[in-house]
Amino acid sequence: YLNLDHPTVPNWLWVNEVMFTEFGVRVPFTDFQQRLLNRASVAPSQLHPNAWSAIRCVELVTDSLRLPQDPETFLYLFTLFSPNTEGKTKKGYMSVRPGKHRKIFGLYEDSFHDFKGRFFKIFPGLTADQKDTADILVKLFSERNLKPKTVLSNPSEAREAIVDMAGKEVTLERLRRLIRPGSSQSVPAISIPAPGPSRAPVERQLVPADDNVVLPEGGFEQRRWCGEDVLKDYDPMESIRWAEWASLRSATIMKSIEPRLMAADQWEVLEKERAEEAERWKNRESELEGGIQGLRESVSDEKARADKAEASLAELEKSQDEVVRMAEDSVMATERALKDQISLLLPSFDVSQLGAFKAIVDGNIVDLPE
């Protein structure tokens, strides 16, 4: 918390010495550290040293692998535990534990000793450039306040109006004359020509921040020439400094987009693998279609054979029925002949009970089951 105007909120921050001596933490805190502290809503001194160990290890590992650093990723890998609660007073430090099946680091030390008394304060302050920037803005706009709606509704027109209010001057070095007259001489701005027929001045582009790139104090002026115009006030040393700055700027831009280039390369590899996988599946699909066609032909052949066997069976059943009918006729003819012969020999004998399909059961003549 930082509130210089409130008497109950100090303008300093507690930090633990072990953060700097053991883990290499530096101020100002990195963007990842600041976002993580804000996301967890804790002060740096509230974190246990082992928590700072995990934070720094994640930073170093992801930096080595050129992976993005994000608080959500850290809080996915680790769980933050609040201090133990005793009555209404919380005691202890915030600690982290790896999630289930997500342990990638061990503890820096199983038990830290003698770190609780080694705290010191960090006091915020403005650098000379920061103080001058604030004074310049107050000088320019304290009496002629800018209207946010006007600035935000049309940034292009607002930019021109703001530069006009600054006397057509830009950069900190040149605007220092507003707060310290005579500190800087006004130099006509010359711009590099833009490509295309319009030859409009090229807009300045922000250079990605990098610890290894130091811009010359005062910056460099962009120059423009066209037709018969020549450079005025040519300074060879400025050209050398400009070339050096341009090369450093190019290196910075390349470093900033290198992860994207690597991602593009990885995407190309993944796209190639996807195409190869698609080709394999296409070949597999052709093989399966061929197998299905073969099965269809086999099923057709089997059906034809089944139809043929069914026809043969029907013919056989028909022949069997004919044989049975002929056998029945033969048996009945024999039965009639026997009855006629008995009637001839024994005219008074009742032959109605006799039959080829009858049997004697318990001394009685009975019909055989059908």
TAJOVEN-V364971 format. One line per field, one symbol per residue. burial: I if it has 24 or more other ideal C-beta (glycine too) atoms within 12 Angstrom, else O. A space follows every 10 residues. Layout:
burial: ???
This chain:
burial: OOOOOOOOOO OOIOIIIIIO OOIOIOOOII OIIOOIIOOI OIIIIIIIII IIIIIIIIIO OOOOOOOOIO IOOIOOIIOI OOOOOOOOOO OOIIIIOIOO OOOOOOOIOO OIOOIOOOOO OIOOOOOOOO OIOOOIOOOI OOOOOOOOOO OOOOOOOOOO OIOOIIOOII IIIIIIIIOO OOOOOOOOOI OOOOOOOOOO OOOOOOOOOO OOOOIOOOII IIIOOOOOOO OOOOOOOOOO OIOOIOOIIO OIOOOOOOOO OOOOOOOOOO OOOOOOOOOO OOOOOOOOOO OOOOOOOOOO OOOOOOOOOO OOOOOOOOOO OOOOOOOOOO OOOOOOOOOO OOOOOOOOOO OOOIOOOOOO OOOOOOOOOO
